[in-house]
């Protein structure tokens, strides 16, 4: 045994070792997750947070309860957290993991949806947190060293007993392994339904926790996906479904309410909510004070035990909380944790053994802005893809995919009766795109004009019969590409972009595209997460073993583009019925027939077939769909030319550059056409503006429409 004198002569490394032993012998702090985070957690500078440095619960007060129920010291075995982006839901789970490492080290598993997210979570979340938080330095082994005992990207060794394993939801090997007592399932909605032929990845992970019994813990975290197949929505609704209630800031009220997006508004005073109790406006300057006093209320529906066969029957002894909760009745509705925090004693609504689950959206976040929420909502009005993103990322709700088009007979009847001229660019448009679809014995094409909103209108189309390997066929398409169309308000325009589908006879399409600066070779991309227009790749036109030319190939994200076209069909009908311009609307000239509309409505989203957890576009049996593909391509061309990038000033500048000399003064400003609050006044303004530019032709329902000038020119070319 060493005496004091011997200790004085120990080698220099010994005090360091003894110090480490003393530190490791220190008992872990007796704290909840939120208390530990407030005392010890740091956000690294590489985390991407604008609040790098000391963690402060005051920035996300509603996440205090979420953090605490995620802790291994809380009795719940499962926790589900659903919500919009940037509400700190993933940080709550990460804090619970760090709290476990520091206070009750055990084996843990973190599941990420993809390899990309795996790398990001390891680098941006876990590693930066450990490196920035001194309290964790001695509890994760060798994170920054290269020794044999070091942690790796996928396997983090913990001091004493335990480890943290990272894996992807697509790896059955990673999901099948040693028992674990703590699991975080990140972005669980994005997981595939079956992995490695062994079934649901969540069920596979849960099996690894069986050895821990009731002491195991699994946390599901995700933004929602598509309604009907959204895993996090199902998990949250199986729990007690807690939502935030906040006090109305007006002294004469003070009732507890939810911030419902339906009650959000904007006027000259700014973005605000209307209190459902006192009707007073609530502004963002009052938000932080409200959420600091916010509580979580379980809103699950308890079935009536006396009527088990009636799914709509509610348990009278445990009803759902009301929309408005007076402050003096708040206690009976609270979650057990909120009741304990406010009143220092057990109580609140009976959760009937359900696990804690949470749903929250960005209006409650101290990190977000109501102004940005409102702007995202406005931007999403013309684009169903943006609308889906708004529902999922901002509102924190699963989005209901609607892949059904209006009835083709209704479309035919309404647009034939509308009497819009063909071959003419409408007064509100100043952009022109086209698309050609190559078939075995013909090439079909269409031309679409575009304007602010954005809005579009098909103004022309045709069929070029012939073998796609014949030079004559491509010569005819070349003449189409060089066509110009007159405008009601703009000068004659040629195609700003003209796309050709290269899914069939690709080398000939590549050769054709290489000869025109405005022609783009394209192929459809079925991935539902693909961008509407991908980054081009270099391709070669190889015919007869010889490279004839080189060009670029663009991938079209068909999933989102088809949804935009169908959305446009619906918006177009609303526009006809109301006489008011509708964002995203797509209209048609009167020469289109029922066969055309059968083709443009030939597909539907099939919920029974999925690709990457999203329903697949299927074609109706024995129905051609060339016109839908042409509309999709023309829309993609417009996107490439700037359809979604142009703001009001951009459209004004484009109009001025392309307007007829006598049309500039006649046209009403674009903002006046769209900003008129009264629908009738807006319709009258639009009609007045158009009448000053072009006089409507007399209508004769029995007469056949005259052949437009472009069609006569094309017929002459064909002859």
C-alpha positions as CSV (number, residue, x, y, z in Angstrom):
1,X,0.0,0.0,0.0
2,X,1.3,3.5,-0.9
3,X,1.8,5.9,2.0
4,X,1.7,9.7,1.6
5,X,5.4,9.9,1.0
6,X,5.2,7.3,-1.8
7,X,2.4,9.3,-3.4
8,X,4.7,12.3,-3.6
9,X,7.1,10.3,-5.8
10,X,4.5,8.9,-8.2
11,X,5.2,9.5,-11.9
12,X,3.7,12.6,-13.5
13,X,0.9,10.6,-15.2
14,X,-0.5,9.2,-12.0
15,X,-2.3,12.3,-10.7
16,X,-4.1,12.6,-14.0
17,X,-5.2,8.9,-13.7
18,X,-6.3,9.4,-10.1
19,X,-8.2,12.6,-11.0
20,X,-10.0,10.7,-13.7
21,X,-10.8,7.9,-11.3
22,X,-12.2,10.4,-8.8
23,X,-14.3,12.1,-11.5
24,X,-15.7,8.8,-12.7
25,X,-16.5,7.8,-9.1
26,X,-18.6,11.0,-8.6
27,X,-22.3,10.1,-8.4
28,X,-24.3,11.3,-11.4
29,X,-26.4,14.4,-10.9
30,X,-29.9,13.8,-9.6
31,X,-31.7,15.9,-12.2
32,X,-34.4,15.7,-14.8
33,X,-33.5,16.0,-18.5
34,X,-34.4,19.7,-18.7
35,X,-32.6,20.5,-15.5
36,X,-29.5,18.7,-16.7
37,X,-29.7,20.5,-20.1
38,X,-30.1,23.9,-18.4
39,X,-27.1,23.2,-16.1
40,X,-24.7,21.5,-18.5
41,X,-25.7,21.4,-22.2
42,X,-23.9,23.5,-24.7
43,X,-24.7,23.9,-28.4
44,X,-21.6,23.7,-30.6
45,X,-20.8,26.4,-33.1
46,X,-21.0,23.7,-35.9
47,X,-24.6,22.8,-34.9
48,X,-26.1,25.4,-37.2
49,X,-28.0,27.0,-34.3
50,X,-28.0,30.8,-34.1
51,X,-28.0,30.3,-30.3
52,X,-24.7,28.4,-30.1
53,X,-23.4,28.3,-26.5
54,X,-25.3,27.6,-23.3
55,X,-28.6,25.8,-23.6
56,X,-31.5,27.8,-22.2
57,X,-34.9,26.3,-21.6
58,X,-36.5,29.7,-21.8
59,X,-36.0,29.7,-25.6
60,X,-38.2,26.6,-25.9
61,X,-40.3,26.5,-22.7
62,X,-42.8,24.1,-24.1
63,X,-40.0,21.6,-24.7
64,X,-39.3,21.3,-20.9
65,X,-42.1,18.7,-20.4
66,X,-41.2,16.9,-23.6
67,X,-37.5,16.6,-22.5
68,X,-38.5,15.3,-19.1
69,X,-40.8,12.5,-20.2
70,X,-38.1,11.4,-22.7
71,X,-35.7,10.7,-19.8
72,X,-34.9,7.2,-18.6
73,X,-36.0,8.4,-15.1
74,X,-39.5,8.8,-16.4
75,X,-41.8,5.7,-16.1
76,X,-43.2,5.9,-19.7
77,X,-41.7,3.2,-22.0
78,X,-42.6,5.1,-25.2
79,X,-42.8,8.8,-26.2
80,X,-44.0,10.1,-29.6
81,X,-43.2,13.6,-30.8
82,X,-44.7,15.1,-33.9
83,X,-44.5,18.6,-35.2
84,X,-43.2,21.2,-37.6
85,X,-39.6,21.9,-38.3
86,X,-37.5,23.9,-36.0
87,X,-39.5,23.4,-32.8
88,X,-36.6,21.6,-31.0
89,X,-38.3,18.2,-31.0
90,X,-35.0,16.4,-32.0
91,X,-33.1,18.5,-29.5
92,X,-35.4,17.2,-26.8
93,X,-34.6,13.6,-27.7
94,X,-30.8,14.4,-27.9
95,X,-30.9,16.0,-24.5
96,X,-32.6,12.8,-23.2
97,X,-29.8,10.7,-24.7
98,X,-27.1,13.0,-23.2
99,X,-28.9,12.8,-19.8
100,X,-28.9,9.0,-20.0
101,X,-25.1,9.0,-20.8
102,X,-24.4,11.2,-17.8
103,X,-26.8,9.7,-15.2
104,X,-27.8,6.1,-16.2
105,X,-25.4,4.8,-18.8
106,X,-26.8,1.9,-20.8
107,X,-26.8,0.5,-24.4
108,X,-28.6,2.8,-26.8
109,X,-29.6,2.8,-30.5
110,X,-30.2,5.8,-32.7
111,X,-32.1,5.1,-36.0
112,X,-31.8,7.6,-38.9
113,X,-33.9,7.4,-42.1
114,X,-31.0,7.5,-44.6
115,X,-27.2,7.4,-44.8
116,X,-27.2,11.1,-45.5
117,X,-29.1,11.8,-42.3
118,X,-26.9,9.3,-40.4
119,X,-23.8,11.4,-41.3
120,X,-25.5,14.7,-40.5
121,X,-26.8,13.5,-37.1
122,X,-23.4,12.1,-36.1
123,X,-21.5,15.2,-37.2
124,X,-23.8,18.1,-36.5
125,X,-25.8,16.9,-33.5
126,X,-24.0,14.2,-31.5
127,X,-20.3,15.0,-32.0
128,X,-20.7,18.8,-31.7
129,X,-22.8,18.4,-28.6
130,X,-20.3,16.1,-26.8
131,X,-17.3,18.3,-27.8
132,X,-19.1,21.5,-26.7
133,X,-20.4,20.1,-23.4
134,X,-17.6,19.6,-20.7
135,X,-19.9,17.5,-18.6
136,X,-19.9,14.8,-21.3
137,X,-16.2,14.8,-22.1
138,X,-15.2,12.0,-19.7
139,X,-18.3,9.9,-20.5
140,X,-17.9,9.2,-24.2
141,X,-14.7,7.3,-24.8
142,X,-12.1,8.5,-27.4
143,X,-14.4,10.6,-29.5
144,X,-11.5,12.7,-30.7
145,X,-8.7,10.1,-30.6
146,X,-7.6,7.4,-33.1
147,X,-6.8,4.7,-30.5
148,X,-8.1,1.1,-30.6
149,X,-10.6,2.0,-27.9
150,X,-11.9,5.1,-29.7
151,X,-15.5,5.6,-30.7
152,X,-16.4,5.4,-34.3
153,X,-19.0,7.0,-36.5
154,X,-21.5,4.2,-35.9
155,X,-20.4,3.1,-32.4
156,X,-19.9,5.4,-29.5
157,X,-18.3,3.8,-26.4
158,X,-19.5,5.1,-23.1
159,X,-17.5,5.2,-19.8
160,X,-18.5,2.2,-17.7
161,X,-21.3,0.1,-19.2
162,X,-23.0,1.1,-22.4
163,X,-22.6,2.3,-25.9
164,X,-24.5,4.4,-28.5
165,X,-25.0,2.7,-31.8
166,X,-26.1,4.6,-34.9
167,X,-27.8,2.9,-37.8
168,X,-30.1,3.6,-40.7
169,X,-33.7,2.3,-40.9
170,X,-32.8,0.6,-44.2
171,X,-30.2,-1.7,-42.5
172,X,-31.7,-4.9,-41.2
173,X,-28.2,-5.8,-39.8
174,X,-28.1,-2.6,-37.8
175,X,-31.7,-3.1,-36.5
176,X,-30.9,-6.7,-35.5
177,X,-28.2,-6.8,-32.8
178,X,-27.4,-6.6,-29.1
179,X,-30.1,-5.7,-26.6
180,X,-30.5,-2.0,-26.0
181,X,-32.3,0.0,-23.3
182,X,-32.7,3.3,-25.1
183,X,-33.8,4.0,-28.7
184,X,-34.3,7.2,-30.6
185,X,-36.2,6.7,-33.9
186,X,-35.5,9.9,-35.8
187,X,-37.8,11.0,-38.7
188,X,-39.7,7.7,-38.3
189,X,-42.2,8.6,-40.9
190,X,-39.6,8.3,-43.6
191,X,-38.8,4.7,-42.8
192,X,-39.7,2.0,-45.4
193,X,-42.5,-0.4,-44.5
194,X,-40.3,-3.5,-44.8
195,X,-36.5,-3.8,-44.4
196,X,-34.6,-6.8,-45.5
197,X,-37.7,-8.9,-45.8
198,X,-38.0,-8.8,-42.0
199,X,-40.9,-6.4,-41.7
200,X,-41.4,-3.0,-40.1
201,X,-38.0,-1.4,-39.0
202,X,-39.7,0.1,-35.9
203,X,-40.9,-3.4,-34.8
204,X,-37.4,-4.8,-35.4
205,X,-35.9,-2.1,-33.2
206,X,-38.5,-2.6,-30.5
207,X,-37.5,-6.3,-30.3
208,X,-34.0,-5.2,-29.3
209,X,-35.5,-3.6,-26.2
210,X,-37.4,-6.6,-24.9
211,X,-34.6,-7.6,-22.5
212,X,-35.0,-4.3,-20.7
213,X,-38.6,-4.9,-20.0
214,X,-40.4,-1.8,-18.5
215,X,-37.1,0.0,-18.0
216,X,-36.5,0.3,-21.7
217,X,-37.2,3.6,-23.5
218,X,-38.1,4.4,-27.1
219,X,-38.6,7.9,-28.5
220,X,-40.3,8.4,-31.9
221,X,-39.5,11.8,-33.4
222,X,-40.7,13.1,-36.8
223,X,-42.3,15.7,-38.9
224,X,-45.5,14.2,-40.4
225,X,-45.7,12.7,-43.9
226,X,-48.7,11.8,-46.1
227,X,-52.1,11.2,-44.4
228,X,-53.1,7.6,-44.3
229,X,-49.5,6.3,-44.3
230,X,-47.9,8.6,-41.8
231,X,-46.2,6.5,-39.1
232,X,-45.7,9.4,-36.6
233,X,-49.3,10.4,-36.9
234,X,-50.4,6.9,-36.0
235,X,-47.9,6.7,-33.1
236,X,-49.0,10.1,-31.7
237,X,-52.6,9.3,-31.9
238,X,-52.0,6.0,-30.0
239,X,-50.6,8.1,-27.2
240,X,-52.4,10.7,-25.1
241,X,-52.1,13.3,-27.9
242,X,-50.9,16.4,-25.9
243,X,-51.2,19.8,-27.6
244,X,-50.1,23.2,-26.2
245,X,-52.6,25.5,-24.5
246,X,-51.5,29.1,-23.8
247,X,-53.2,31.9,-21.9
248,X,-54.8,34.7,-23.8
249,X,-52.5,37.7,-23.0
250,X,-55.4,40.1,-22.5
251,X,-56.1,40.8,-18.8
252,X,-59.9,40.8,-19.2
253,X,-59.7,37.3,-20.7
254,X,-56.8,35.0,-19.6
255,X,-58.5,31.8,-20.8
256,X,-56.3,29.0,-22.1
257,X,-56.6,28.5,-25.8
258,X,-54.8,26.8,-28.7
259,X,-53.2,28.7,-31.5
260,X,-55.2,27.4,-34.4
261,X,-54.0,28.3,-37.9
262,X,-57.6,28.9,-38.9
263,X,-57.7,31.8,-36.4
264,X,-54.6,33.4,-37.9
265,X,-55.0,36.6,-40.0
266,X,-53.0,39.5,-41.4
267,X,-53.9,43.2,-41.9
268,X,-52.1,46.5,-41.8
269,X,-51.2,45.9,-38.2
270,X,-49.4,42.7,-39.0
271,X,-49.9,38.9,-38.5
272,X,-52.1,37.9,-35.5
273,X,-54.4,35.3,-34.1
274,X,-58.0,36.0,-32.8
275,X,-58.7,34.7,-29.3
276,X,-61.7,32.3,-29.6
277,X,-62.8,33.4,-26.2
278,X,-62.6,37.3,-26.3
279,X,-62.1,37.8,-30.0
280,X,-59.2,40.2,-29.3
281,X,-56.2,40.2,-31.6
282,X,-53.0,38.5,-30.3
283,X,-49.7,39.7,-31.8
284,X,-46.3,38.1,-32.0
285,X,-44.9,40.6,-29.5
286,X,-47.1,38.8,-27.0
287,X,-46.0,35.3,-28.1
288,X,-43.0,34.7,-25.7
289,X,-45.0,35.6,-22.7
290,X,-47.8,33.2,-23.7
291,X,-45.6,30.2,-24.4
292,X,-43.6,30.7,-21.2
293,X,-46.9,30.1,-19.4
294,X,-48.1,27.4,-21.8
295,X,-49.2,23.9,-20.7
296,X,-49.7,20.6,-22.3
297,X,-53.2,19.1,-22.4
298,X,-54.0,15.5,-23.4
299,X,-56.7,15.7,-26.2
300,X,-57.2,12.0,-27.0
301,X,-60.7,10.8,-27.3
302,X,-61.7,8.3,-24.6
303,X,-64.3,5.8,-26.0
304,X,-67.5,5.2,-24.0
305,X,-67.2,1.8,-22.2
306,X,-71.0,1.6,-22.2
307,X,-71.1,1.7,-26.0
308,X,-68.1,-0.2,-27.3
309,X,-69.6,-0.6,-30.8
310,X,-70.0,3.1,-31.3
311,X,-66.7,4.6,-32.4
312,X,-68.0,8.1,-32.1
313,X,-69.2,7.7,-28.6
314,X,-67.2,9.6,-26.0
315,X,-66.6,8.6,-22.4
316,X,-68.7,11.0,-20.3
317,X,-66.4,10.5,-17.3
318,X,-63.3,11.5,-19.3
319,X,-64.3,13.8,-22.2
320,X,-62.0,15.7,-24.5
321,X,-60.9,19.1,-23.3
322,X,-62.9,22.1,-24.6
323,X,-61.5,24.6,-27.2
324,X,-61.4,27.3,-24.5
325,X,-60.3,26.4,-20.9
326,X,-61.0,29.0,-18.2
327,X,-58.0,29.4,-15.9
328,X,-60.0,28.3,-12.9
329,X,-60.8,24.9,-14.5
330,X,-57.4,24.3,-16.0
331,X,-56.2,21.8,-13.4
332,X,-58.6,19.0,-14.4
333,X,-57.4,19.0,-18.1
334,X,-53.6,19.1,-17.6
335,X,-51.1,16.4,-18.4
336,X,-49.8,14.8,-15.2
337,X,-46.4,16.6,-15.7
338,X,-48.0,20.0,-16.2
339,X,-50.2,19.5,-13.2
340,X,-47.2,18.5,-11.0
341,X,-45.2,21.5,-12.3
342,X,-48.0,24.1,-11.6
343,X,-49.6,22.7,-8.5
344,X,-46.8,20.6,-6.9
345,X,-49.0,17.5,-6.7
346,X,-50.3,14.7,-8.9
347,X,-53.4,15.3,-10.9
348,X,-54.7,16.4,-14.3
349,X,-56.7,14.4,-16.9
350,X,-56.7,10.6,-16.7
351,X,-54.5,9.4,-19.6
352,X,-55.9,5.9,-19.2
353,X,-52.4,4.3,-19.4
354,X,-51.5,5.9,-22.8
355,X,-47.9,6.9,-23.3
356,X,-47.1,10.6,-23.6
357,X,-47.3,11.9,-27.2
358,X,-47.0,15.5,-28.4
359,X,-48.1,17.5,-31.4
360,X,-46.9,21.1,-31.9
361,X,-46.5,23.5,-34.8
362,X,-44.3,26.5,-35.5
363,X,-46.6,29.2,-34.2
364,X,-45.6,28.1,-30.7
365,X,-41.9,28.2,-31.4
366,X,-39.7,30.9,-29.9
367,X,-37.3,30.2,-32.8
368,X,-39.8,31.0,-35.6
369,X,-41.8,34.0,-36.9
370,X,-45.5,34.4,-37.6
371,X,-44.7,36.6,-40.5
372,X,-42.7,33.8,-42.1
373,X,-45.6,31.4,-41.5
374,X,-48.0,33.7,-43.3
375,X,-45.6,34.2,-46.2
376,X,-45.2,30.5,-46.6
377,X,-48.9,30.1,-46.6
378,X,-49.3,32.7,-49.3
379,X,-46.5,31.2,-51.4
380,X,-48.1,27.8,-51.2
381,X,-51.4,28.9,-52.7
382,X,-50.3,28.3,-56.3
383,X,-48.3,25.1,-55.8
384,X,-49.5,21.9,-54.2
385,X,-45.9,20.8,-53.5
386,X,-45.3,23.9,-51.4
387,X,-48.7,23.4,-49.8
388,X,-47.6,19.9,-48.7
389,X,-44.4,21.3,-47.3
390,X,-46.4,24.0,-45.5
391,X,-48.7,21.4,-43.9
392,X,-45.8,19.1,-42.8
393,X,-43.0,21.5,-42.0
394,X,-45.0,24.4,-40.6
395,X,-48.3,23.2,-39.4
396,X,-46.9,19.8,-38.3
397,X,-49.8,17.9,-39.9
398,X,-49.9,15.0,-42.2
399,X,-50.8,16.1,-45.7
400,X,-53.7,14.5,-47.6
401,X,-52.6,13.8,-51.1
402,X,-55.2,14.5,-53.7
403,X,-54.3,13.0,-57.0
404,X,-57.8,13.1,-58.4
405,X,-58.5,15.4,-61.4
406,X,-61.8,17.1,-62.2
407,X,-64.2,15.0,-64.4
408,X,-63.1,15.2,-68.1
409,X,-66.7,15.9,-69.2
410,X,-67.0,18.9,-66.9
411,X,-63.7,20.2,-68.1
412,X,-64.8,19.8,-71.8
413,X,-68.1,21.5,-71.2
414,X,-66.7,24.5,-69.2
415,X,-63.7,25.3,-71.4
416,X,-65.6,24.9,-74.7
417,X,-68.2,27.3,-73.4
418,X,-65.5,29.8,-72.1
419,X,-64.7,30.6,-75.7
420,X,-61.0,31.5,-75.2
421,X,-59.2,31.9,-78.5
422,X,-56.6,29.5,-79.6
423,X,-53.2,30.4,-81.0
424,X,-53.1,33.7,-79.0
425,X,-51.1,34.5,-75.9
426,X,-53.6,36.0,-73.3
427,X,-53.3,39.5,-72.2
428,X,-52.0,38.5,-68.7
429,X,-49.2,36.2,-70.1
430,X,-45.8,37.0,-71.5
431,X,-44.0,33.6,-71.3
432,X,-44.3,30.7,-73.7
433,X,-43.1,27.1,-73.3
434,X,-43.8,23.9,-75.2
435,X,-43.4,20.2,-74.9
436,X,-43.2,17.3,-77.4
437,X,-43.9,13.6,-76.5
438,X,-42.3,11.1,-78.8
439,X,-44.4,8.0,-79.7
440,X,-43.8,5.0,-82.0
441,X,-45.5,6.5,-85.0
442,X,-45.9,10.2,-84.2
443,X,-44.8,13.2,-82.1
444,X,-47.4,15.1,-80.2
445,X,-46.8,18.6,-79.0
446,X,-48.4,21.5,-77.1
447,X,-47.8,25.2,-76.3
448,X,-48.6,26.9,-73.0
449,X,-48.5,30.6,-72.2
450,X,-47.7,31.7,-68.6
451,X,-48.2,34.8,-66.5
452,X,-48.1,35.9,-62.8
453,X,-49.9,34.0,-60.1
454,X,-48.5,31.9,-61.6
455,X,-51.1,30.9,-64.2
456,X,-51.0,29.1,-67.4
457,X,-53.1,28.5,-70.6
458,X,-52.7,26.0,-73.4
459,X,-52.9,27.9,-76.6
460,X,-52.0,25.4,-79.2
461,X,-51.0,21.8,-80.0
462,X,-50.8,19.2,-82.7
463,X,-49.6,15.9,-84.0
464,X,-46.7,15.2,-86.4
465,X,-47.2,11.8,-87.9
466,X,-44.1,9.8,-88.8
467,X,-41.3,7.5,-87.7
468,X,-39.2,9.1,-84.9
469,X,-36.1,7.8,-86.7
470,X,-37.0,9.7,-89.9
471,X,-35.3,13.0,-90.4
472,X,-38.5,14.3,-91.9
473,X,-40.3,13.9,-88.5
474,X,-37.6,15.9,-86.8
475,X,-37.6,18.6,-89.5
476,X,-41.3,19.0,-88.9
477,X,-40.8,19.3,-85.1
478,X,-38.1,21.9,-85.9
479,X,-40.6,24.0,-87.7
480,X,-42.9,23.8,-84.7
481,X,-40.0,24.9,-82.4
482,X,-39.5,28.0,-84.6
483,X,-43.2,29.0,-84.5
484,X,-44.2,32.4,-83.1
485,X,-47.6,33.2,-81.6
486,X,-49.3,36.6,-81.4
487,X,-50.2,38.1,-78.1
488,X,-53.2,40.2,-76.9
489,X,-50.8,42.5,-75.1
490,X,-47.4,41.2,-75.9
491,X,-45.5,41.1,-79.2
492,X,-45.3,37.8,-81.1
493,X,-43.4,35.3,-79.0
494,X,-41.4,32.2,-79.8
495,X,-40.8,29.4,-77.3
496,X,-38.7,30.4,-74.3
497,X,-38.2,26.8,-73.6
498,X,-39.3,23.7,-75.6
499,X,-38.9,20.3,-73.9
500,X,-38.7,16.9,-75.7
501,X,-39.3,13.7,-73.8
502,X,-36.3,11.4,-74.3
503,X,-37.9,8.3,-72.8
504,X,-38.3,6.8,-76.3
505,X,-35.7,7.0,-79.2
506,X,-33.3,8.9,-76.8
507,X,-30.4,9.3,-79.3
508,X,-32.7,11.1,-81.8
509,X,-34.0,13.3,-79.1
510,X,-30.5,14.2,-78.0
511,X,-29.5,14.9,-81.6
512,X,-32.5,17.2,-82.1
513,X,-32.0,19.1,-78.8
514,X,-28.3,19.7,-79.6
515,X,-29.3,21.9,-82.5
516,X,-31.6,24.4,-80.7
517,X,-30.6,26.7,-77.8
518,X,-34.1,26.7,-76.3
519,X,-34.8,22.9,-76.6
520,X,-34.2,20.6,-73.6
521,X,-34.1,16.9,-73.6
522,X,-35.9,15.4,-70.6
523,X,-36.8,12.2,-68.9
524,X,-39.3,11.6,-66.1
525,X,-38.0,10.8,-62.6
526,X,-40.6,8.8,-60.5
527,X,-38.9,9.6,-57.1
528,X,-41.5,11.6,-55.2
529,X,-38.8,13.6,-53.5
530,X,-37.0,14.5,-56.7
531,X,-36.9,18.3,-57.7
532,X,-39.3,19.4,-60.4
533,X,-36.3,20.0,-62.7
534,X,-33.0,18.3,-61.7
535,X,-29.5,19.2,-62.5
536,X,-28.7,18.3,-66.1
537,X,-26.2,15.6,-67.0
538,X,-24.1,15.3,-70.2
539,X,-25.4,12.8,-72.8
540,X,-24.3,11.7,-76.2
541,X,-26.4,11.1,-79.3
542,X,-25.0,7.8,-80.5
543,X,-26.7,6.5,-83.7
544,X,-25.5,3.6,-85.7
545,X,-22.5,3.3,-83.5
546,X,-21.4,6.8,-84.1
547,X,-21.6,9.8,-81.8
548,X,-23.5,12.4,-83.7
549,X,-23.7,15.2,-81.0
550,X,-23.8,15.9,-77.3
551,X,-26.3,17.7,-75.2
552,X,-27.7,17.9,-71.6
553,X,-30.5,15.7,-70.2
554,X,-32.8,17.1,-67.5
555,X,-34.8,14.8,-65.1
556,X,-38.3,15.9,-64.4
557,X,-39.8,15.3,-61.0
558,X,-43.1,14.0,-62.3
559,X,-44.6,13.5,-58.8
560,X,-44.8,17.2,-57.9
561,X,-45.3,18.4,-61.5
562,X,-48.4,16.2,-62.0
563,X,-49.8,17.4,-58.7
564,X,-49.3,21.0,-59.9
565,X,-51.1,20.3,-63.2
566,X,-54.1,18.7,-61.4
567,X,-54.2,21.5,-59.0
568,X,-54.2,23.9,-61.9
569,X,-57.1,22.1,-63.5
570,X,-59.2,22.6,-60.4
571,X,-58.1,26.2,-60.0
572,X,-59.0,26.9,-63.6
573,X,-62.6,25.7,-63.0
574,X,-62.9,27.9,-59.9
575,X,-61.6,30.8,-62.0
576,X,-64.4,30.2,-64.6
577,X,-67.1,30.0,-61.9
578,X,-66.0,33.1,-60.0
579,X,-64.5,35.3,-62.6
580,X,-61.5,35.8,-60.3
581,X,-57.9,35.0,-61.1
582,X,-56.8,31.9,-59.2
583,X,-53.1,31.2,-58.3
584,X,-51.9,28.1,-60.1
585,X,-54.8,27.9,-62.5
586,X,-54.3,26.3,-65.9
587,X,-56.8,27.2,-68.6
588,X,-57.5,26.1,-72.2
589,X,-58.6,27.5,-75.5
590,X,-62.0,26.4,-76.9
591,X,-60.8,24.0,-79.6
592,X,-59.9,21.3,-77.1
593,X,-62.2,18.3,-77.1
594,X,-63.2,15.5,-74.7
595,X,-60.4,13.3,-76.0
596,X,-57.8,15.9,-75.0
597,X,-59.3,16.1,-71.4
598,X,-59.4,12.3,-71.1
599,X,-55.7,12.3,-71.7
600,X,-54.8,15.1,-69.4
601,X,-56.8,13.4,-66.6
602,X,-55.6,9.9,-67.3
603,X,-53.6,9.3,-64.1
604,X,-54.3,9.1,-60.4
605,X,-52.4,8.7,-57.2
606,X,-52.8,5.1,-56.1
607,X,-52.5,4.8,-52.3
608,X,-52.2,1.0,-52.6
609,X,-48.9,1.3,-54.5
610,X,-46.0,3.2,-52.9
611,X,-42.5,4.3,-53.8
612,X,-40.5,5.6,-50.8
613,X,-43.6,5.7,-48.7
614,X,-45.5,7.9,-51.2
615,X,-48.4,6.8,-53.4
616,X,-47.6,6.2,-57.0
617,X,-49.1,7.8,-60.1
618,X,-50.9,5.1,-62.0
619,X,-52.5,5.4,-65.5
620,X,-56.2,4.4,-66.0
621,X,-56.5,1.2,-68.0
622,X,-56.4,1.6,-71.8
623,X,-56.2,5.4,-71.6
624,X,-53.6,7.5,-73.4
625,X,-51.8,10.1,-71.3
626,X,-49.8,12.1,-73.8
627,X,-51.5,15.4,-73.0
628,X,-50.7,15.1,-69.3
629,X,-47.1,14.5,-70.1
630,X,-47.1,17.5,-72.4
631,X,-48.6,19.7,-69.8
632,X,-46.1,18.5,-67.2
633,X,-43.2,19.2,-69.6
634,X,-44.5,22.7,-70.5
635,X,-44.8,23.5,-66.8
636,X,-41.3,22.3,-66.2
637,X,-40.0,24.5,-69.0
638,X,-41.7,27.5,-67.4
639,X,-40.2,26.6,-64.1
640,X,-36.8,26.5,-65.8
641,X,-37.3,29.9,-67.4
642,X,-38.3,31.5,-64.0
643,X,-42.0,30.9,-63.4
644,X,-41.5,30.4,-59.7
645,X,-38.7,32.9,-59.3
646,X,-40.3,36.0,-60.7
647,X,-41.9,38.3,-58.1
648,X,-44.3,41.1,-59.1
649,X,-41.5,43.4,-60.1
650,X,-40.0,40.6,-62.2
651,X,-43.2,40.1,-64.0
652,X,-43.7,43.8,-64.6
653,X,-40.2,44.0,-66.1
654,X,-40.9,41.0,-68.4
655,X,-44.2,42.5,-69.5
656,X,-42.5,45.8,-70.3
657,X,-39.8,44.1,-72.3
658,X,-42.3,42.1,-74.4
659,X,-45.4,44.3,-74.5
660,X,-46.9,46.0,-77.6
661,X,-46.3,49.7,-77.6
662,X,-50.0,50.5,-77.3
663,X,-50.6,47.9,-74.5
664,X,-48.3,49.4,-71.8
665,X,-50.6,52.2,-70.9
666,X,-53.8,50.2,-71.4
667,X,-52.8,47.4,-68.9
668,X,-53.7,47.8,-65.2
669,X,-50.8,47.2,-62.9
670,X,-50.4,43.5,-62.0
671,X,-50.8,44.1,-58.3
672,X,-54.1,45.9,-58.8
673,X,-55.4,42.9,-60.7
674,X,-54.5,40.5,-57.9
675,X,-54.8,42.7,-54.7
676,X,-58.4,43.8,-55.1
677,X,-60.1,42.4,-51.9
678,X,-63.6,42.1,-53.3
679,X,-64.0,39.3,-55.8
680,X,-66.6,41.1,-58.0
681,X,-64.4,44.2,-58.1
682,X,-61.4,42.1,-59.0
683,X,-63.3,40.4,-61.8
684,X,-64.6,43.8,-63.1
685,X,-61.1,45.2,-63.0
686,X,-59.7,42.2,-65.0
687,X,-62.5,42.4,-67.6
688,X,-62.0,46.1,-68.0
689,X,-58.3,45.8,-68.4
690,X,-58.7,43.1,-71.1
691,X,-61.4,45.1,-72.9
692,X,-59.0,48.0,-73.3
693,X,-56.5,45.7,-75.0
694,X,-58.6,43.5,-77.3
695,X,-62.2,43.6,-78.4
696,X,-63.9,40.2,-77.9
697,X,-65.1,38.5,-81.1
698,X,-68.8,38.0,-81.5
699,X,-69.9,34.5,-80.2
700,X,-71.8,32.2,-82.5
701,X,-72.2,28.8,-80.8
702,X,-73.3,27.1,-84.0
703,X,-70.3,28.3,-86.0
704,X,-67.0,26.3,-86.1
705,X,-64.1,28.3,-84.7
706,X,-61.9,29.8,-87.4
707,X,-58.5,28.2,-87.9
708,X,-55.9,30.2,-86.0
709,X,-53.1,31.8,-87.9
710,X,-50.4,29.5,-86.4
711,X,-52.4,26.5,-87.5
712,X,-52.6,27.8,-91.1
713,X,-48.9,28.5,-91.1
714,X,-48.2,25.0,-89.9
715,X,-50.5,23.5,-92.4
716,X,-48.7,25.4,-95.1
717,X,-45.4,24.1,-93.8
718,X,-46.7,20.5,-93.8
719,X,-47.9,20.8,-97.3
